[in-house]
């Protein structure tokens, strides 16, 4: 389908719900629920502080090295 790009958690959830014969609204609701988790849709929130630190310091290499050295 052109509406998805692979088998991630939200896509899988929507497909499972749709396969039960539920309507589109139910499938989308389930997909949004899966997307709200910190390991799927919330994952970028963990990266934003790293990007901001790299912008503030002007040294992305040092920021990444500091993170890896922790």
Residue, then its C-alpha position, 0 to 999 in steps of 0.5 A: x500500500x502507498x500509505x505505509x512504508x514497512x512493517x513497523x509497530x503501527x502498521x502491524x497494529x493497523x493491519x491486524x485490526x483491519x484483518x478482523x473486519x473492523x472499520x478504518x477508524x478503528x484500525x487508525x485508532x489502534x495504529x495511533x495508539x501504537x505510534x504513541x509509544x516511546x520506542x516508535x513514534x516517541x523515539x525522535x524525542x530522545x534525539x532532539x536534545x542531542x541535536x540541540x546540544x550539537x547545534x549549541x556547541x557547534x561540535x557534533x563529533x564531540x557530542x556523539x563521542x561524549x554520548x558513546x563514552x557514557 
